Each structure stands twice: as structure tokens, then as C-alpha cells.
């Protein structure tokens, strides 16, 4: 395994850079390895042995990177816990973490001091809690006992964008195969790439696609953080230009924020970008076009974008577009799509929706749909599939069947490429009709009065056929009644179903994962609990 080779005998030449107090702090990979060995000594003193489950809240810091590698050197299993999502109270986050730790039977919890403060005082019977920084200091160089082959090395707990966090159990072989797949799909050169990422290390794209990939292939990485992107969206492409970045990864939402914030301001230098991987959510073609229009004078081209599809149950990547070609698109009738039919139409059609390809299967991967020729659940076979879900045999048996993974995502295949449309829980049934929520949300956001990526459409239990819209206004001075009426009219045209209510919430009031995805299930729960920061309600 490449990571293990680097830890036990590699001679890296490149560096890790992290954003600390408003500037980049460089730490050569060779020094990261040396510190990891010393930290592993302290972990052994804490009782970490081969097979020990170590609960980790992986933040984008050099200390967390060192500690992650140290757990493996000590023989432990890294159990990556979700970061607190926006809108989650400290008490709720503490309850979530404690439930996961109980299920893991973890012996140690490692995290940053600021996350520890959010948890409050742990209960008396809690596991030993240590900060990443506390692992620093002198120590003997231990003999490593790294997980190998079919031994478990990582348990990836989801961020909870679609429900209760679940832990995907990954073996050393699965991780190794995934890194080789990523290397092949990127067409990368050993030690020549310069990588930038703001994705959280608690997310599969951040940990495997960016951090561990660059470590295993000895590349330079500029590791920012989601908090920096969301507070200063221009920082992403500014970093790309200033540091000659050749590869980066992010989300469609993040790209929209960076593009909107850049406006007409030119970048300081021309881009050296070769590949920008986009995943974690459906890729919006309008966002790609806007980004090229904004950054085109600095060298950004549509060919640089690599929409990809992946999920934690496959370690990460499943499909990806060719890094040398423009992403393909198909224009479909949204009403027909909601009924599962793939009907192409013109871009001028009132029900038109543009779907972006997420490419062909990665090496060794097979992708099918449950109903060929229709919008249906995506089914995957991959050499890097997880073993299942930790401590959840019922869900494991339901999702991992006969060597195949039932993803819970909806899509279709055309000319050998996958088009991912959304999740099964995005499909709402209203009065016997199916409605695809994300299409309606995109329709509302296209009106220009609601913040892009800041709307949620839900079916309302107990109400005769109808929908409820929750949204953040682009301008607080807007007339909520007029905005709601426009949204209701647009939704009626799009799908023929009426809104029953429209609720407007404070800016940043809708719950999101650390990577920026709206948490639909959490929004529904907060709505039922009347805990959303609602500023105006319009009933129809």
C-alpha cells in the first residue's frame, strides 16, 4: 500500500501546507512522518494496539494529519467522526459523538481543542480524550504494526446529509485500490502535481481524494479548510493562481460561491490548473458555465472540470469524466424525469433540465441501474467497496448485496457514461405523483430572489397534495409575499403541484454538512420541532 510504503521506507520530497493564523505553514512530508512516529509512541502508552478503534475528529490541521498517521503506525483503526453541522447545538453534537463512541467501543477520542470545547464536559464513563497537539513531543521510534490486507484500517462515518451517520468499514486493501484508481483517473505524474483542497478531512473526498492521495504519491498540497472557503470564497481560486496549483477538488456549491465572490476582480496570476474534480453533490452546468465566464481570462476552460461520482461505501470514486475533455450534458424533460422516463428535449422547453455527466466507471468498477433505460437506483461493483456498516448488520444486508452496492442514488446511463440526478430521498410523492425536489429547488433559485443552494422543498405530512418551500432570501429587503408567489407559480408550471406554505429563514439558517450540502432530513426534523429561524411565513 502506497501510504504504508511512505511510512516505512519512503523518502518524500514534497510538503504539506496548512492555513494557520492567516498564512501558510509548511511541513515537509518527511517531518510529518517523523512526528507521526513520535506521536505513535504516546498512543501506545494510551493503550492503542493492533485493532484498537480510535475515534478521531479530523480537522484540517497539521496536528490532525500527524495523528491520523500515528494511529495507523500504532496498529489502530481510525474511526473518522463527523464534524458538527451548521445549526447543530453543542448538546446535540455531544450526544451524536457519544452514541458513535459507544457503538465503536472506542478506547480513545482524538480531536482539536475547539471541537472539544463544543462537546462540553464528557460524561464520567467517557473514553479518554486527548487533543491532537498533545501527541507532540519526544518519543522513541516504534516498530510499526500497520493494518494490512483485509484488516480494517478506517471507519468512515458519514456527515449525516441523508440521515443518521453510518460508519463505512474499509480495509487496507480497499483504501490501497482506491488510491490507485484515483491516480489512474487523474492521469497524474508522480511528484509533479501541486494540489489544493478546502474539503474537510472528515469527508471521503477530503481524506482520500486529496490528503492521502498527495501523501501516497508524494505531491505538494495546500490544505485549507471549509470555514475559510465559506467566510472568504475568493480564497479558493486565489490560492490556485498564486501557488501554481495543477489539481484541486471541491463541490458545485463551493464553485458557485467562489465564482459569485470573484465578480469582475481579476486573479493575480494565470491559472496552471490541469484538473478540478467536482463531486459530493449534483454538478450544476450553469455553475460550470458561470465559472468559465468569470475565470476564463485567467486560463480556466471547461475541459479543466472533472465531474465525478463517488460515495463512502466505495471508499470514494466510482466514475469520473475524462480529464482531457469537456463534461458531456443531456437536456431532459423534468416532468418526464420525475416519472422515471429519460426524454430529451430542447433547452428552450419550459420543463427543460440540464444533467451533467459524471463520466465512465473507474478501473475495475461496474455501474448499472436497477431499471436500464429509466431513472433508477445506481448499483455499483468495485474493488474498493466497504465491508459494510459498523455494528449495523440489517442495513449492511440491505445495501451490500451479492458483491454489489445499492447506492440509494438515482441516475441513468447513456453512451457508457453515468448521469447522477439525485438521491432516492429527494424524490417526493405528492398526491400519487412523483416530484424530484432538487429540480424544483433549482427552478426557484433561478428566479434570482433566493440564495443559490439555499432552498429546500419538502412534502408536508398530513396536508392534501402540496409542498412546502424553505428558503433564504438573497436580499432581506425583498417582499416575502411576492417572492413566495413567484416561487409558487414557477413550481406549478414545473410540476403542476401547488405550494401549501413558504417559509423564509435567516441567512445560513438551513442546516448543512461541513462540505456545504443541505441536510434535507435535518431540515425536516427542525421544521417539525419548530426550531428553524423563520423570519416570514406565507400560506397559500
N, C-alpha and C positions, 0 to 999 in steps of 0.2 A: 504494500500500500504506500502510495507516494508520501502521505503525511508521516507515516511511521519511518519511511526511509530518511526523510528530512530530519526527524527527531533523533534517529540513532546513528546516522553517519553522513548526513548531508552537509555540504559546505555552501550554504546560501550566500549570495552576494547582494541581494536586494533588501528592501526595508519596509517596515510598517510605519505609517504616519497617522497619527490621531489628532483630532481637533481639541486643543486644551487651552482654555482661557483666551480664546480669540486668536490662536495661532497654531501652526502645525508643529507637532513634536515628533521627531524622527527616532525610531528604534530599529536598528538593523535586525533582520530575522535571526542572525547568529546570536545576538544578545537576547532576543526573545526566547530562543531555545535554552540558553544558559540560565536565564531566570526561571524558566519553566522547570528545569531540573531541581533548582534550589527550592522552588515552591512545592514540588512533589515531595521533598523531604518533610516539609511541615504537614502535608496531607497524610503521609504515612504515620506521622506522630499523632494525627487525629483519628487514626484507625482505618484509613482508606486502604483497601486491599483489592486484589482482582475480583471483579464482580460487584464491588460496593457501589450502590446508587448514590450519586452526589447531586442534590438539587442545585441548579445554577440559574440565576437570573442574569443572562448575558447582555450586558450593556456595551456600547461601542467605545470601550476604553482599552488601553494597552494592558492594564492590570487584569481585565477580564480575559483577554486573549492569552496572556501568560498562564492564568489559572486554568483555562479550558485545556490547554495542552498538558498542564501539570496533572490534572485529573487522570488523563489517559496514561501518562508516564507512571503514575502510581497504580495503574491497573483498574481504575474506577470507570463506571458508566456515567457519562454526562447526561443528566436529565434536564433539558432546557425548559424552564418555566416561562409562561407568557409574561410580558410586561403589563403594567396596569394600562387599561384602555381609557380613552378620554371619556369623562362622565362617570368613571368608577370611583367610589369613595374609598378611603383608606381601609375602612372596616370591611367593605366588600372584597377588596383585593387581598386583605389578610385572610379572610375566610377561604377565598379561592386557593391561595398558596398553601394554607394548612390542609385543605382537603387533598390536594395533589400530593403533598408530603406524606400524609397518612397512607394514601394508596401506594406510594412508592416504597414505604418503609425505609425512607432515606436516613442516612446517618449524619449528613452534614448539609447545610444550606450556605451557599456562597453568593454574595451579592454586593452591590455598591452601598455606601453609607446612606446616600439619599433615598434609595429604594427601601433600605432597612427602616429609615425614619417613617416612610409611608405605611409600613406594616405595623408600626407601633410596638408595644411590648409583647413579645411572643408568649404564648401560654407556658406554664411551668413545665409541661411534659414535651415541649417542642424539641426538635433536633438542635444540635449545636449550630450556632450561626456565626459565620466569620465573614469579614469583608475581603474582597479580592486583594486590597492593599496589604492586609495583614499577613499574606503569604510571602511577602517580600522579606529579604534578609539573608544572612549567610546560612549555608546548609551544605551537607555532603552531596556529591553527585551519585544518586541512587542507580541501581541496576533497574532499568525499566521493565515493566511487565505489561506491555501493550496488548489490548484485546486484539484477537486475530481471527481470521476465517469467519465462521458462523457465530462467533461470540458477539454478544450485544455490546455496542460501544456508545450508542446515542439513543435517547428517547426524546423525540421532538413533540412537545406539547403545543397544540395549535393556539393561535391568538384568540380564538373564540368568535370569528366573524360569522360563523353559521350555527353556533350552538355551544354547548358545554365543551370546554377544552378537552381534547383527547390526545393521548400520548402514542405517537407512532414509533414502534420499536425497530431500530435499524442495526444491522450487523456491520462488522468491519468490512466484509466483502461488499455489501450493498453500497456503502459510502465510497469505497475504492472504485467500484464500477461506475458510479455516478460521476465522479471527478473525471474519469477517462472519457465518459460520454460528453461532458461539458467541454473538455479540451477539443474533442473532435468537432463538435457543432460550431465552436467559435473559430476554428481554423487558426488557432493561436500558435505563436512561436515561443519556445522555452526561453524565459528570462528577458524577453524583449517587450512585453506588454507593460503599460502603465495604466493601472486600474483605479477608478474612483467609485465609491459607494457611500450612500447615506442610509441604506436599508438597515433595519435593526438586526443585530446578530441573533435575536430571538426568533427570526423568521428564516425559513429554509433558503430563500434567495440570498439573504444577507450572509448566513453562516457557511453554506456550501458553495453557492454560486459565486460569491465574492471573496470572503476571507480565506476559507480553506483551499479554494482553488488557487488563489495567488500564493499562499504559503507552499502548497504542494508543488507548484510549478515555478517557484522562486521568482515571483514578479513583485514589482513595487506596487503598493496600494496606499491610496489616500482615503482613510476611513473616517468619514464624517458621521453624522447622526440624524435621525428623523427630526428631532427637535430643532436642529439648525436649519434643515430644509423648510419646515413649516413656519419658522419665525423669519427666515431670510431666504425666500425661494430662489432669488438670483444667485445664491451661492453655488448651486449645482453646476450650471454651465460656466460660471466664472472660474470654478476650480478646473473644469475640463480645459478651458483655454489657457489659464495661467500655468498649468503644470504639464501641458502636452499629453493629456490623457488619451489613450488609444481605445480603452474599453470601459464601459460603465453599464450600470443596470438600475432599473427603477420601475415605477408604475405609471400608468396612463394619467392618474390623478397628479402625481408628482410632476410629470412633464407639463401638464396644463398649468400648474401653479408657477413653474419656472418660466414658461412662455409668457403668461399674463404679466408676471412681475417684471420681466425684461423690458416689455414695451418697445420703445424705439431706441433704447440705450444700446450702443454697440458693445460687443465684447472687446476686451483689451488686446486680444491676440486672435489669430486664426486658429480654428479647431484642428487638432491632429486626430480626431476621433475616427475609429475604424468600425466599432460596433457599439450600439446602445440596445441592450436587451430590455424588453418591456414585458412584464408578467404580473402575476398576483391578482389580476382582475381583467375584465374585458378591455381590450385596447380600442380606443375611440379614434376612428380615422380622421375626424375633424381636428382632434388634438394633434395628430401627426402632421397634418397639413399646416396648421397654425404654427407649429414649432419650426417647420422648414421655412415658412414665410418670415418668421422672426429671426432665426439664426442662419438663414441661407447665405447672407452676405459674409458670414464668418466661416462658411465652409460646410454647414450641415446639409446633408442630402437625404432624400427618402430612403436610399439604399443603406444608410447607416442604421436604420431601425431594424431590430430583430424581435418581432413579437414572438413570444414563446408560451408554452402551456406546461404547467407542472403542478405538483402538489406534494405535501409532506409524505403522503403514503407511498410515493415513488422516490423518496429521498429528495428529489427536486424535479429535474427536467424530464418531460415526456416527448414534446415536439418543439421544433423551432424552425423559423424561416431561414432560408439561405442567406448568409451574411454578405453575399455579393449582389443580391437582387432586391428590388423594391417589394415590400409586402403586397400580396395579392388581396383583392377585395371582391365581394359579391354584394349586389344591391338586391334586397329581398322585400317582399310584401310583408309588413309587420303583422297584419291581421292574420294572414295565412300562416305565418311563422308561429303565432300563438297557438294555432291548432295543429302544429307539428308538420305543416307542409312547407317544403322548400320551393317557393315560387319566385323566380327572378322577375324584376320589374325595372322601370327606369328611375333615375334619381329624382325626376320631377314628380313622380307619383306621390299622392298625399300620404300614403301609408309606407313610403319607402324607408328602409333602414339599411345602412351600410355595415356589413360584417367583415372584419379584418381576419385574414388567415393567420393561424399561429403555427403554420408550417407542417413539415413532414416529421414522422417519428424519428427519434434519435436512434443511434446504432443499437441494434438488438431489441428494440421496442416494437410492439404491435399495438395498434389502436383500432378499435371497432366501435360501432354504435349499436345499442340494443335493437334498434329498428332501422336497418340500412335504407337510405333514401329519404329519411324523415328526421326531424329534430328529435333527438332521443338521448338517453344517458350514454356518456362516454365510458367505454370499457377498455382497460389497459393491461397488457402483459409487459413486464420489464425485468431485466436482470438486477435492478436496484430497488425492487419492491420491499416495503417494510414487512416484518414478520407478522404484523398485526397491531392491535391496540393494547397497550399495557393494562392488565387487570380488567379487561372487558371482552370476554370470550364471545358473548352474544353479538356485539357489534362486529367483532372480528369475523365471525362466521357469516354474517350478513354481507359484509363489504369485500372480504377476501375469499373468493370462491373459485376453487379449481385452478389455482395459479393465476387467476385474473383479479383485477381490482375494479370494483364498481365505484366510479368516482363521485357520483351524485351531481356531476356537471352535465349540462346539456350542450349538444353540438351536433355537427354533421360533417361528413367527408365529401370533398369534391376534388377530382383530379389528384387524388392521393394526399391532399392537404386537409388539415383539421380546421374547422371554424367553430370556435368556442363561443357560445351565446350567453350562457349564464348557469346558475345552479337550479336544481330542481325546486329548491325552496323559494326561488324568485318567481316561479310560475304560480299564479294565484287562480283559484276557481271562484268565480263570482256568478251566481245565478245559473250554474251549469255551463258557463263559458270559461275558457282558459284565457288568462291575461298575463303577458310577460311584463313584470313590474319594471325591469330596467329600461325597456323601450318607452314606457310611459314617463319615467323619470327623465330620460334624455329629451323627450318631447317638451316637458315642462321647462327644463333648463335651457332649451334652445330659444325660449321666448325672451331671454335676456334680463328677466326681473328677479330670478332666483340664482343663487350662487351655484356654479357648476360643481357637480359632485356632492351637492348638499341638499338632496331631496330623497324622500322615501315614500313609496306608495305601498299601502297595506290594504288587505281586505279587512273589513270591520265585522267581527263576530256579532251575531245577533241582530244585524241590520239587513233589511231587504237589499237585494243586489246593489252593491255600491262599493266605493273605495274611499279611503281616507288618505290625504296627502299631508306629509310633514315636510317643511322646507325652511331654509334660511334665506331671508331676503338679501338681495345684493345691496340694496340701499334701505336703511332703516326708515327713511322718509317716505318710502313708497306707500301707496294706498293699499292696504292689505285686501280690502274688498275687491278692488279692481284686479289685482294680481291673481286672487283666487278665482275670480270669474273667468279670466283669460286661461288659467290653467284648466279649469273645469271644461271650458269649450274645446281646448286642444285635446284633452283626454277623450272627450265624447267623440270627436272626429276620428281620433286614432283607433279607438276600440269599440265605440258605441255604448260605453258604460258610463254612468254618471258618478261624479264625486258626491259623497254624502257630507264630508267635512274637509276643511283645510285648516291645518294648524301651523302657525309660523313660530319658530323658536329662535332664541338668541343665537348670534354668531357663534360658531363652534359648539352649539348646543346638542347636536346629534352625536351619538356615541360612535367612536371609530377605534379600529385597531391601531397599534403603533406605526404600521406601514401606511395608514391613511384610509383603509377600507371602511365604509359604513357597516356597522353591525346591525343587520336587519332584525335578528331575533332579539337583541338587546333593546332596540328602539321599540319593538312591540311590547316588551316587558315594561319598559319605562312609561310607555303610554298607558298601559293598563294600571300601573301604580300611580299615575298622575304625578310623575316625577320629572317630566321634561320641562325645561324653562320656556313655557309657552308665552309669547307676547301678544298674540292675537288669534282668535278662532272665528272662522267663517263657516256657518252651516248652510246647507242647500236644501 
